[in-house]
Amino acid sequence: MQHKTSKPNEAQRLHLVFGGELTELDGHEFRDFNHLDVVGIFPNYDAAFAAWKAAAQRTVDNAMMRYVIVHLHKLLEPEEDKRQASSAGAASKP
């Protein structure tokens, strides 16, 4: 699978896509940590979403299988994420 790269003016926002079988449908605990399927790390949400969707569709027959998108950029730069949320909120106020 070829990954979309960030656009020239777009900030790189890394996302991790992985999945595996859950221990229960309502939980977030994986049955076998050693058999997680790491789909990859992607430069933006759109690319991560496309990879997540493809992986989820491949395993649609297994109700216990779950894929997730982790926003790595929020873990790597938590202050940046807070600043953007603050400026977005201030910009939307009348």
C-alpha positions in Angstrom: 0.0 0.0 0.0 1.4 3.4 -1.0 1.0 6.1 1.7 -0.2 9.5 0.9 2.3 12.1 1.9 1.5 15.4 3.5 0.8 18.3 1.2 3.6 20.9 1.0 1.8 23.4 3.3 0.3 20.7 5.6 1.9 20.0 8.9 2.8 16.3 9.4 0.5 14.7 11.9 1.6 11.1 12.5 -1.1 8.4 13.0 -0.6 4.8 13.9 -3.1 2.1 12.7 -3.2 -1.3 14.4 -5.6 -3.9 15.5 -6.2 -7.3 16.9 -8.8 -9.6 18.5 -10.5 -8.2 21.6 -11.2 -10.2 24.7 -14.7 -8.8 24.8 -16.8 -6.8 22.4 -17.3 -3.8 24.7 -13.7 -3.5 25.8 -10.3 -2.3 24.5 -8.2 -5.2 25.7 -6.6 -7.3 23.0 -6.7 -11.1 23.4 -3.1 -11.8 22.3 -0.7 -8.8 22.4 1.9 -10.8 20.4 -0.4 -11.1 17.5 -1.4 -7.4 17.0 -1.5 -6.4 13.4 0.5 -3.1 13.0 -0.8 -1.7 9.7 1.6 1.3 9.8 2.3 4.9 10.6 0.8 7.5 8.4 1.6 11.2 7.8 -2.0 12.4 8.1 -5.4 11.4 9.2 -6.8 10.8 5.7 -4.1 8.3 4.9 -4.5 6.6 8.3 -8.3 6.4 7.8 -7.9 4.8 4.4 -5.6 2.2 5.9 -7.9 1.6 8.9 -10.9 1.1 6.6 -9.1 -1.4 4.4 -7.8 -3.4 7.4 -11.3 -3.4 9.0 -13.0 -4.5 5.8 -10.5 -7.4 5.5 -11.6 -8.7 8.9 -15.3 -7.8 8.8 -16.3 -11.5 9.3 -14.6 -11.6 12.8 -16.7 -9.5 15.2 -14.0 -9.6 17.8 -11.4 -8.0 15.5 -10.9 -4.3 16.0 -8.6 -1.8 14.3 -7.8 1.7 15.8 -6.2 4.9 14.8 -3.9 6.5 17.4 -3.1 10.2 17.0 0.7 10.0 17.6 1.1 13.7 17.0 -1.0 14.4 20.1 1.4 12.2 22.1 4.5 13.7 20.6 3.5 17.3 20.8 0.7 17.7 23.4 1.3 21.4 23.9 0.9 22.1 20.2 -2.4 20.3 20.2 -3.6 22.4 23.2 -2.5 25.6 21.5 -4.4 24.8 18.3 -7.5 23.9 20.3 -7.2 27.2 22.1 -6.7 29.3 19.0 -9.5 27.5 17.2 -11.9 28.2 20.1 -10.9 31.9 20.2 -11.3 32.2 16.4 -14.8 30.8 16.5 -16.0 33.2 19.3 -18.0 36.2 18.0 
